[in-house]
């Protein structure tokens, strides 16, 4: 179903200008999980890495721990470094580099092992206090080169030791094309803005004309967004059925939601054979009444801890029968009502169904879900894939491998549309945006839709009053996600204090905004386009850039009595990487009926 290629995700080698001493920079979003005969050249020419392609032998590099390092040359003449006689996982090559506090560092390297086909290799940064922080993983093989792509955010200024790690000490680690490129926070944010302009907006050119089709100078064009093109939503829970304030707050902001717990098996069938959908049914009714799209969460959860109590000890055929009843019941009940299903939740970290029903349990339930309701996109949904670089189980390479296994299962390649759900539960510290972006780059090579499904940012337990810092971290994460062209939607697991959202709280008990709530409202306003009134030029033209979405457009002219035109237009992304200018022509007509104008559309 997939073909592997070097993916240039909309901004590959896209150059942007940073004025001042730093000159020109580019963020290289290229990524691949294909194992190549020869590695690519290092991103950014290696950045601050000395001798990144080992053309000078081992100059600039040293052995870390035990083991010996030596330069080698491939049959095709490519130079690389090999580490042999390893005794510990972190016995490898290393290089000291200087970090600057607050900078973001994007990392990439190509690795191979001397034997085998499934060895996890990580890049590791040893800090001044001796702690190790992993910045990215890949699965390495013998006979071809695999890309590690990741990064770190510096929380202090000073030296770190860059090295590599592989748990199997019987294999040699081979390394080539190493890169570490710094970006200041301002450079990173400027890059986000440019990516948003390119990935989320489109130029629209309006032409206002008389009935005789001649251009009309000085016409007033007013544009109001009535539906956002990008789904930015929030989780909700059962408290919304009890609180008018919660309902009003939610419906006035969010076009899409996930029920935090109410559709889960342990909520709908607490006792075997006694299903109760009263609460999720009422929540679905509320959402439909307010045109709020719903992600189904979830059919199954692979964590043994979160099974219904009566399910936890089931095995074999008894579990199979119970699971079959569950999936038939919940998927059929909400068929046609949902845009997504999280099918088997967190199946990279846990294996309840695989251990009891076989390795293909998740793949089988993906296919079963699609057969019961072919409308929703069916998601894997995991934590720590983008938010925590030390969790190799859920790293983007393993995520991609698992989703491809699911889609290669017999029958699952026939119309089943799958999606990538990355939860985004960030801790209280500075989020590692460099790792987050690199992980999204890797996931984007699948070509599947990516959603952030449960975004939250924890409070610092030692600084419970520092809610401003929490709000800033939330904004950093949301902007980074919105700026990535492969991300197609964001859901936060956050909300009112009155509904029990005590970690990432958006409004207090009186429904007044917290600092995090201010961030959310600011972004909702920022990510929409409203033009209260703009004049046309001498030929009747007005051009602007609009976020994707649906708009009401009205046109009047101060000197053309009783003339008026109005219409709804849809500003959408075209297939392919480059959007052409969308052109709209309005012909003013006479009132009083104020009938909508005939709007001609074409692309330039």
C-alpha positions as CSV (number, residue, x, y, z in Angstrom):
1,X,0.0,0.0,0.0
2,X,2.9,2.3,0.6
3,X,5.8,3.3,-1.5
4,X,8.9,4.6,0.1
5,X,10.7,7.6,-1.2
6,X,12.5,10.6,-0.1
7,X,9.7,12.7,1.2
8,X,10.0,16.4,0.7
9,X,7.2,17.6,3.0
10,X,6.1,20.9,1.4
11,X,9.0,22.8,2.8
12,X,11.9,20.6,1.8
13,X,14.9,22.8,1.6
14,X,12.6,25.8,1.7
15,X,14.8,28.8,2.2
16,X,13.8,31.6,4.5
17,X,15.6,34.7,5.4
18,X,16.7,35.6,8.9
19,X,18.2,39.1,8.8
20,X,21.3,39.8,10.7
21,X,24.4,37.9,11.5
22,X,22.8,34.5,10.9
23,X,22.1,35.1,7.2
24,X,20.1,32.5,5.4
25,X,18.8,29.3,7.0
26,X,16.6,26.4,5.8
27,X,14.7,23.8,7.7
28,X,15.2,20.5,5.9
29,X,12.0,18.4,6.4
30,X,13.2,15.5,4.2
31,X,12.9,12.1,5.9
32,X,12.7,8.5,5.0
33,X,12.5,5.1,6.7
34,X,13.8,3.3,3.6
35,X,17.1,1.5,4.1
36,X,19.5,2.8,1.4
37,X,22.6,1.4,-0.2
38,X,24.4,4.7,0.4
39,X,23.4,7.5,2.8
40,X,22.3,11.0,1.9
41,X,24.7,13.9,2.3
42,X,24.4,15.4,5.8
43,X,21.6,17.9,6.4
44,X,22.9,21.5,6.5
45,X,26.3,20.3,5.5
46,X,26.6,18.9,9.1
47,X,25.8,22.1,10.9
48,X,28.1,22.5,13.9
49,X,29.4,18.9,13.6
50,X,33.1,18.7,12.8
51,X,34.1,16.2,10.0
52,X,30.4,15.1,9.5
53,X,31.2,12.8,6.5
54,X,34.5,11.4,8.0
55,X,36.4,12.6,5.0
56,X,39.2,13.4,7.4
57,X,39.1,10.0,9.1
58,X,38.4,10.2,12.8
59,X,39.4,13.8,13.2
60,X,37.0,15.6,15.6
61,X,35.7,12.3,16.9
62,X,36.7,10.0,19.8
63,X,35.7,6.7,21.3
64,X,33.1,6.8,24.0
65,X,33.4,4.1,26.7
66,X,35.0,0.8,25.6
67,X,35.5,-0.3,22.1
68,X,37.6,0.8,19.2
69,X,36.8,3.2,16.4
70,X,38.2,3.1,12.9
71,X,37.5,4.8,9.5
72,X,36.3,2.6,6.7
73,X,35.4,3.0,3.0
74,X,32.4,1.3,1.3
75,X,32.7,-0.5,-2.0
76,X,31.3,2.6,-3.6
77,X,33.9,4.8,-2.0
78,X,31.9,6.3,0.8
79,X,33.7,7.0,4.0
80,X,32.3,6.2,7.4
81,X,33.2,5.3,11.0
82,X,32.9,1.8,12.6
83,X,32.8,1.1,16.3
84,X,33.9,-2.5,17.2
85,X,34.6,-4.5,20.3
86,X,31.7,-2.9,22.2
87,X,30.9,-4.0,25.8
88,X,28.2,-1.5,26.8
89,X,25.2,-0.1,24.8
90,X,26.7,3.4,24.7
91,X,30.1,2.3,23.5
92,X,30.4,4.3,20.3
93,X,31.9,7.4,18.7
94,X,31.4,10.8,20.2
95,X,32.0,14.5,19.7
96,X,31.7,17.4,22.1
97,X,29.5,20.3,21.0
98,X,28.5,23.5,22.7
99,X,24.8,24.2,23.2
100,X,23.2,27.6,23.8
101,X,20.3,27.8,26.2
102,X,17.0,28.2,24.5
103,X,18.2,27.1,21.1
104,X,16.6,24.2,19.2
105,X,18.9,21.7,17.6
106,X,17.8,19.4,14.7
107,X,19.8,16.2,14.4
108,X,20.3,13.6,11.7
109,X,22.7,10.8,11.0
110,X,22.8,7.6,9.0
111,X,23.6,4.3,10.8
112,X,24.2,0.6,10.0
113,X,25.1,-2.4,12.0
114,X,27.6,-5.2,11.1
115,X,25.0,-7.9,11.3
116,X,21.3,-8.5,11.8
117,X,18.2,-6.6,10.6
118,X,16.4,-5.2,13.6
119,X,18.7,-3.3,15.9
120,X,17.5,-0.1,17.6
121,X,20.1,2.6,17.4
122,X,19.7,6.0,19.2
123,X,21.5,9.3,19.3
124,X,22.3,10.2,22.9
125,X,23.4,13.5,24.4
126,X,25.3,13.3,27.7
127,X,24.9,16.5,29.6
128,X,27.4,18.3,31.9
129,X,25.9,16.5,34.9
130,X,26.4,13.0,33.4
131,X,22.7,12.5,32.5
132,X,21.8,11.0,29.1
133,X,19.1,12.4,26.9
134,X,18.1,10.5,23.7
135,X,17.3,12.6,20.7
136,X,15.9,10.1,18.2
137,X,15.9,6.4,17.2
138,X,15.9,4.2,14.1
139,X,15.9,0.5,13.3
140,X,19.2,-0.4,11.7
141,X,20.1,-3.3,9.5
142,X,23.2,-4.7,7.9
143,X,23.8,-4.0,4.2
144,X,22.0,-0.6,4.0
145,X,21.9,2.7,5.8
146,X,19.0,4.0,8.0
147,X,18.2,7.6,9.0
148,X,18.0,8.8,12.5
149,X,16.2,12.1,12.6
150,X,15.4,13.9,15.9
151,X,16.6,16.8,18.0
152,X,16.9,18.5,21.4
153,X,16.0,21.8,23.0
154,X,18.8,23.2,25.1
155,X,17.9,24.0,28.7
156,X,21.4,25.3,29.6
157,X,24.4,26.7,27.9
158,X,27.5,24.5,27.8
159,X,29.1,21.4,26.4
160,X,27.4,18.1,25.7
161,X,28.8,14.8,24.4
162,X,27.0,13.5,21.3
163,X,27.2,9.7,20.9
164,X,25.2,6.6,19.7
165,X,23.6,3.7,21.6
166,X,22.7,0.2,20.6
167,X,21.6,-2.5,23.1
168,X,23.1,-5.4,21.2
169,X,26.8,-5.1,22.0
170,X,27.7,-7.9,19.8
171,X,27.2,-5.8,16.7
172,X,29.4,-3.0,15.4
173,X,27.8,0.5,14.9
174,X,28.6,2.2,11.6
175,X,27.9,5.9,11.4
176,X,27.9,8.5,8.5
177,X,26.6,11.9,7.5
178,X,26.1,13.4,11.0
179,X,24.4,16.8,11.4
180,X,23.4,19.0,14.3
181,X,21.9,22.4,13.2
182,X,21.0,25.1,15.8
183,X,18.1,27.5,15.4
184,X,17.3,30.3,17.8
185,X,13.8,30.5,19.2
186,X,13.1,33.5,17.0
187,X,14.3,31.7,13.9
188,X,12.2,28.7,14.7
189,X,9.1,30.8,15.2
190,X,9.7,32.7,12.0
191,X,9.9,29.3,10.2
192,X,6.6,28.3,11.8
193,X,4.9,31.5,10.5
194,X,6.2,30.8,7.0
195,X,5.1,27.2,7.1
196,X,1.6,28.3,8.3
197,X,1.3,30.8,5.4
198,X,2.2,28.1,2.9
199,X,0.4,25.1,4.4
200,X,-2.8,26.7,5.8
201,X,-3.7,29.6,3.5
202,X,-4.4,30.5,-0.1
203,X,-4.3,33.6,-2.1
204,X,-7.7,34.7,-3.3
205,X,-8.3,37.4,-5.9
206,X,-11.7,39.1,-6.1
207,X,-12.9,41.0,-9.2
208,X,-16.0,43.2,-8.8
209,X,-17.8,44.2,-11.9
210,X,-20.8,46.1,-13.2
211,X,-23.6,44.1,-14.8
212,X,-21.8,45.0,-18.1
213,X,-18.7,43.1,-16.8
214,X,-16.5,46.2,-16.6
215,X,-14.4,46.4,-13.4
216,X,-15.7,48.5,-10.6
217,X,-13.2,50.7,-8.6
218,X,-13.8,51.4,-5.0
219,X,-16.2,48.5,-4.3
220,X,-16.2,47.4,-0.6
221,X,-15.5,43.7,-0.1
222,X,-16.3,42.3,3.3
223,X,-15.2,38.7,4.2
224,X,-16.3,36.7,7.2
225,X,-15.2,33.1,8.0
226,X,-18.2,30.9,8.9
227,X,-16.3,27.6,9.1
228,X,-12.6,26.9,9.7
229,X,-10.9,24.6,7.3
230,X,-8.6,23.2,10.0
231,X,-10.2,21.2,12.8
232,X,-9.0,22.6,16.2
233,X,-11.1,21.0,18.9
234,X,-11.3,19.9,22.5
235,X,-12.2,16.8,24.5
236,X,-15.4,16.8,26.5
237,X,-16.7,14.7,29.3
238,X,-20.1,13.9,30.9
239,X,-20.1,17.2,32.9
240,X,-21.2,18.9,29.7
241,X,-24.7,17.3,30.2
242,X,-24.9,18.9,33.7
243,X,-23.6,22.5,33.0
244,X,-25.2,25.1,30.7
245,X,-22.0,27.2,31.2
246,X,-19.9,24.3,29.9
247,X,-22.2,23.7,26.9
248,X,-22.1,27.4,25.9
249,X,-18.4,27.7,26.4
250,X,-17.7,24.6,24.3
251,X,-20.2,25.2,21.5
252,X,-19.0,28.8,20.9
253,X,-15.4,27.6,20.3
254,X,-14.8,24.1,19.0
255,X,-16.0,22.4,15.8
256,X,-14.7,18.9,16.8
257,X,-14.4,16.8,19.9
258,X,-13.5,13.5,21.5
259,X,-15.3,12.1,24.5
260,X,-12.5,11.5,27.1
261,X,-13.9,8.3,28.6
262,X,-17.6,8.0,27.9
263,X,-17.4,5.7,24.8
264,X,-14.8,3.4,26.3
265,X,-15.8,-0.2,27.0
266,X,-15.4,0.1,30.8
267,X,-17.9,3.0,30.7
268,X,-20.6,1.4,28.5
269,X,-20.5,-2.2,29.8
270,X,-19.5,-2.2,33.5
271,X,-21.2,-5.6,34.0
272,X,-21.1,-8.3,31.4
273,X,-24.2,-8.2,29.2
274,X,-25.5,-4.9,30.7
275,X,-24.7,-2.2,28.2
276,X,-25.6,1.4,29.0
277,X,-25.1,4.1,26.3
278,X,-27.2,6.8,28.0
279,X,-24.4,9.2,28.6
280,X,-22.5,9.0,25.2
281,X,-25.9,9.0,23.4
282,X,-26.7,12.3,25.1
283,X,-23.3,13.7,24.3
284,X,-23.6,12.7,20.6
285,X,-27.0,14.4,20.5
286,X,-25.5,17.7,21.9
287,X,-22.6,17.6,19.5
288,X,-24.8,17.0,16.4
289,X,-27.2,19.8,17.5
290,X,-24.2,22.2,17.4
291,X,-22.5,20.8,14.3
292,X,-19.5,19.4,16.3
293,X,-17.7,16.5,14.6
294,X,-16.9,13.6,16.9
295,X,-13.8,11.3,17.1
296,X,-14.7,7.9,18.4
297,X,-12.5,7.0,21.4
298,X,-12.1,4.1,21.8
299,X,-13.2,0.6,20.7
300,X,-10.5,-1.3,22.6
301,X,-7.6,-0.3,24.9
302,X,-4.6,-2.6,24.8
303,X,-3.6,-1.7,28.4
304,X,-4.7,-4.6,30.7
305,X,-5.3,-2.0,33.5
306,X,-8.2,-0.4,31.5
307,X,-10.3,-3.3,30.6
308,X,-13.8,-3.7,32.2
309,X,-13.3,-5.6,35.5
310,X,-15.1,-8.6,34.1
311,X,-12.9,-8.7,31.0
312,X,-9.5,-8.6,32.7
313,X,-9.4,-12.4,33.3
314,X,-11.0,-13.5,30.1
315,X,-8.8,-15.4,27.6
316,X,-9.1,-17.3,24.4
317,X,-12.6,-17.9,23.0
318,X,-14.3,-16.2,25.9
319,X,-12.4,-13.0,25.3
320,X,-12.9,-13.3,21.5
321,X,-16.7,-13.6,21.9
322,X,-16.8,-10.6,24.3
323,X,-14.7,-8.5,22.1
324,X,-16.8,-9.4,19.0
325,X,-19.9,-8.3,20.9
326,X,-18.2,-5.1,22.0
327,X,-17.1,-4.0,18.5
328,X,-20.4,-4.9,16.9
329,X,-22.3,-3.0,19.5
330,X,-20.4,0.3,19.7
331,X,-19.4,0.7,16.0
332,X,-22.9,-0.2,14.7
333,X,-24.6,2.1,17.3
334,X,-22.6,5.2,16.2
335,X,-22.3,4.3,12.5
336,X,-22.5,7.5,10.4
337,X,-22.0,9.7,13.4
338,X,-18.3,9.8,13.7
339,X,-15.4,11.0,11.6
340,X,-12.7,8.8,13.3
341,X,-12.4,5.7,15.4
342,X,-9.4,5.0,17.7
343,X,-9.5,1.3,17.2
344,X,-7.0,-0.4,19.6
345,X,-5.7,2.3,21.8
346,X,-1.9,2.4,22.7
347,X,-1.0,-0.8,21.0
348,X,2.7,0.1,20.8
349,X,3.0,0.2,24.6
350,X,0.6,-2.6,25.5
351,X,-0.5,-6.1,24.2
352,X,-3.6,-7.3,26.0
353,X,-5.3,-8.3,22.8
354,X,-2.2,-9.5,21.1
355,X,-1.2,-11.7,24.0
356,X,-4.7,-13.2,24.3
357,X,-5.9,-13.3,20.8
358,X,-2.8,-13.4,18.6
359,X,-0.4,-11.0,16.9
360,X,-2.8,-9.8,14.3
361,X,-5.5,-8.8,16.8
362,X,-5.2,-5.0,16.1
363,X,-5.1,-5.6,12.3
364,X,-8.2,-7.8,12.5
365,X,-10.2,-5.2,14.5
366,X,-9.2,-2.4,12.0
367,X,-10.8,-4.5,9.3
368,X,-13.8,-5.3,11.3
369,X,-14.4,-1.7,12.2
370,X,-14.3,-0.7,8.6
371,X,-16.7,-3.4,7.6
372,X,-19.2,-2.2,10.2
373,X,-18.9,1.5,9.3
374,X,-16.8,2.4,6.3
375,X,-17.1,6.2,6.9
376,X,-14.6,6.9,9.8
377,X,-10.9,7.0,9.4
378,X,-9.5,4.3,11.7
379,X,-6.6,5.5,13.9
380,X,-3.7,4.1,15.8
381,X,-3.5,6.4,18.9
382,X,-0.3,6.6,21.0
383,X,1.5,8.6,23.6
384,X,5.1,9.7,23.6
385,X,5.6,9.5,19.8
386,X,6.2,13.3,19.5
387,X,6.4,14.5,23.1
388,X,9.1,12.3,24.7
389,X,12.3,11.3,22.9
390,X,13.3,8.7,25.5
391,X,10.5,6.3,24.7
392,X,11.7,4.1,21.9
393,X,8.6,1.8,22.0
394,X,6.4,4.5,20.5
395,X,9.0,6.3,18.4
396,X,7.9,7.4,14.9
397,X,9.8,4.6,13.1
398,X,8.1,1.9,15.2
399,X,4.7,3.7,14.8
400,X,5.1,3.7,11.0
401,X,6.2,0.0,11.0
402,X,3.1,-1.0,13.0
403,X,0.6,0.9,10.9
404,X,2.1,-0.6,7.8
405,X,1.7,-4.1,9.3
406,X,-1.9,-3.4,10.1
407,X,-2.7,-2.1,6.6
408,X,-0.9,-5.1,4.9
409,X,-3.2,-7.5,6.8
410,X,-5.4,-9.4,4.3
411,X,-8.4,-7.3,3.4
412,X,-7.2,-4.1,5.0
413,X,-5.9,-2.6,1.8
414,X,-9.4,-2.5,0.2
415,X,-10.8,0.9,1.0
416,X,-9.8,1.1,4.6
417,X,-8.5,4.6,5.4
418,X,-6.1,4.7,8.3
419,X,-4.8,7.6,10.4
420,X,-2.0,8.4,12.8
421,X,-3.0,9.7,16.2
422,X,-0.3,11.1,18.3
423,X,-1.7,12.1,21.7
424,X,0.7,14.9,22.7
425,X,0.6,14.7,26.5
426,X,3.6,17.0,27.3
427,X,5.3,17.3,30.6
428,X,5.8,20.5,32.6
429,X,9.3,21.2,31.1
430,X,10.2,23.0,27.9
431,X,8.7,20.9,25.0
432,X,11.3,19.5,22.7
433,X,9.9,21.1,19.5
434,X,12.9,19.9,17.4
435,X,12.2,16.3,18.2
436,X,8.4,16.9,17.7
437,X,9.0,18.3,14.2
438,X,11.4,15.6,13.2
439,X,9.0,12.9,14.4
440,X,6.2,14.4,12.4
441,X,8.5,14.5,9.4
442,X,9.0,10.8,9.7
443,X,5.3,10.0,10.2
444,X,4.5,12.1,7.2
445,X,6.3,9.7,5.0
446,X,3.4,7.3,5.3
447,X,1.1,9.8,3.5
448,X,-1.6,9.1,6.1
449,X,-3.5,11.9,7.9
450,X,-1.9,12.9,11.2
451,X,-3.9,14.3,14.2
452,X,-2.8,15.4,17.6
453,X,-5.5,13.7,19.5
454,X,-5.2,14.5,23.3
455,X,-2.9,17.5,23.7
456,X,-2.2,18.5,27.2
457,X,0.7,20.3,29.1
458,X,1.4,19.4,32.7
459,X,2.0,21.9,35.4
460,X,5.3,22.0,37.2
461,X,4.6,20.2,40.5
462,X,7.2,22.3,42.2
463,X,5.8,25.6,40.8
464,X,2.1,25.2,41.0
465,X,1.5,28.9,40.5
466,X,3.5,29.2,37.3
467,X,0.5,29.0,35.0
468,X,2.0,31.5,32.6
469,X,4.8,29.2,31.8
470,X,2.4,26.3,31.2
471,X,0.4,28.5,28.9
472,X,3.5,29.4,26.9
473,X,4.4,25.7,26.5
474,X,0.9,25.0,25.4
475,X,1.1,27.7,22.8
476,X,4.5,26.4,21.6
477,X,3.1,22.9,21.1
478,X,-0.1,24.1,19.3
479,X,1.8,26.4,17.0
480,X,4.3,23.7,16.1
481,X,1.5,21.2,15.3
482,X,-0.5,23.7,13.3
483,X,2.6,24.7,11.3
484,X,3.4,21.2,10.1
485,X,1.8,20.5,6.7
486,X,1.1,16.8,7.5
487,X,-1.0,17.6,10.6
488,X,-4.7,17.6,9.7
489,X,-6.3,18.3,13.0
490,X,-5.7,19.0,16.7
491,X,-7.8,17.9,19.8
492,X,-6.8,19.1,23.3
493,X,-7.6,17.1,26.4
494,X,-8.2,20.3,28.4
495,X,-11.2,22.2,29.5
496,X,-13.1,23.8,32.5
497,X,-12.1,23.3,36.1
498,X,-15.8,22.6,36.7
499,X,-15.5,19.5,34.5
500,X,-12.4,18.2,36.4
501,X,-9.7,19.3,33.9
502,X,-7.3,20.1,36.7
503,X,-4.1,19.8,34.8
504,X,-4.5,21.8,31.6
505,X,-7.3,24.0,32.7
506,X,-8.7,26.5,30.2
507,X,-11.4,28.2,32.3
508,X,-11.9,28.4,36.1
509,X,-15.0,27.5,38.1
510,X,-16.7,30.7,36.9
511,X,-15.8,30.0,33.2
512,X,-13.3,32.9,33.2
513,X,-10.2,32.2,31.1
514,X,-7.0,30.9,32.6
515,X,-3.7,31.9,30.9
516,X,-4.0,28.7,28.9
517,X,-7.5,29.6,27.9
518,X,-6.3,33.0,26.7
519,X,-3.8,31.1,24.5
520,X,-6.5,29.0,23.0
521,X,-8.8,31.9,22.3
522,X,-6.0,33.9,20.8
523,X,-5.1,31.1,18.4
524,X,-8.7,30.6,17.4
525,X,-8.9,34.3,16.4
526,X,-5.4,34.2,14.8
527,X,-6.1,31.1,12.7
528,X,-9.1,32.7,10.9
529,X,-9.5,35.4,8.3
530,X,-12.0,38.2,8.5
531,X,-11.9,41.3,6.3
532,X,-14.3,43.9,7.5
533,X,-14.1,46.0,4.3
534,X,-11.5,46.4,1.6
535,X,-11.6,48.5,-1.5
536,X,-11.1,47.3,-5.1
537,X,-8.5,48.9,-7.4
538,X,-9.0,50.8,-10.6
539,X,-9.8,47.6,-12.5
540,X,-12.1,46.2,-9.8
541,X,-9.6,43.8,-8.2
542,X,-8.9,43.0,-4.5
543,X,-6.4,40.3,-3.5
544,X,-5.8,38.8,-0.1
545,X,-4.5,35.6,1.7
546,X,-7.2,33.6,3.5
547,X,-7.0,30.6,5.8
548,X,-8.7,27.5,4.5
549,X,-12.4,27.5,5.3
550,X,-15.8,28.6,4.3
551,X,-16.6,32.3,4.0
552,X,-19.4,34.7,3.5
553,X,-18.5,37.5,1.1
554,X,-20.5,40.6,0.6
555,X,-19.9,43.4,-1.8
556,X,-21.3,47.0,-2.0
557,X,-20.3,50.2,-3.7
558,X,-20.8,53.6,-2.1
559,X,-21.6,55.3,-5.4
560,X,-23.8,52.7,-7.0
561,X,-27.1,53.0,-5.3
562,X,-28.9,49.8,-4.1
563,X,-26.3,47.5,-5.7
564,X,-25.3,44.5,-3.7
565,X,-23.7,41.1,-4.2
566,X,-23.1,38.2,-1.7
567,X,-22.1,34.6,-1.8
568,X,-20.5,31.8,0.2
569,X,-17.1,30.6,-1.0
570,X,-14.9,27.7,0.0
571,X,-11.2,28.3,0.2
572,X,-9.6,24.9,0.1
573,X,-6.2,23.4,-0.6
574,X,-5.6,22.1,-4.1
575,X,-4.1,18.7,-4.7
576,X,-0.4,18.9,-5.0
577,X,2.1,21.1,-3.2
578,X,1.5,24.5,-4.8
579,X,-1.8,26.4,-4.5
580,X,-2.7,28.5,-7.5
581,X,-4.5,31.8,-6.9
582,X,-8.2,31.3,-6.5
583,X,-10.2,33.9,-8.4
584,X,-13.7,35.0,-7.8
585,X,-15.8,37.4,-9.8
586,X,-18.9,39.2,-8.4
587,X,-21.4,41.1,-10.5
588,X,-23.3,43.7,-8.6
589,X,-27.1,43.4,-8.8
590,X,-30.0,45.7,-7.8
591,X,-31.7,45.4,-4.4
592,X,-34.1,45.2,-2.6
593,X,-34.3,41.4,-2.9
594,X,-30.6,41.2,-2.2
595,X,-30.4,37.9,-4.2
596,X,-27.0,36.3,-4.2
597,X,-24.8,37.2,-7.0
598,X,-23.6,34.7,-9.6
599,X,-20.0,34.1,-8.7
600,X,-17.6,32.8,-11.3
601,X,-14.6,30.8,-10.2
602,X,-11.4,29.9,-11.9
603,X,-7.8,29.4,-11.0
604,X,-4.9,31.4,-12.3
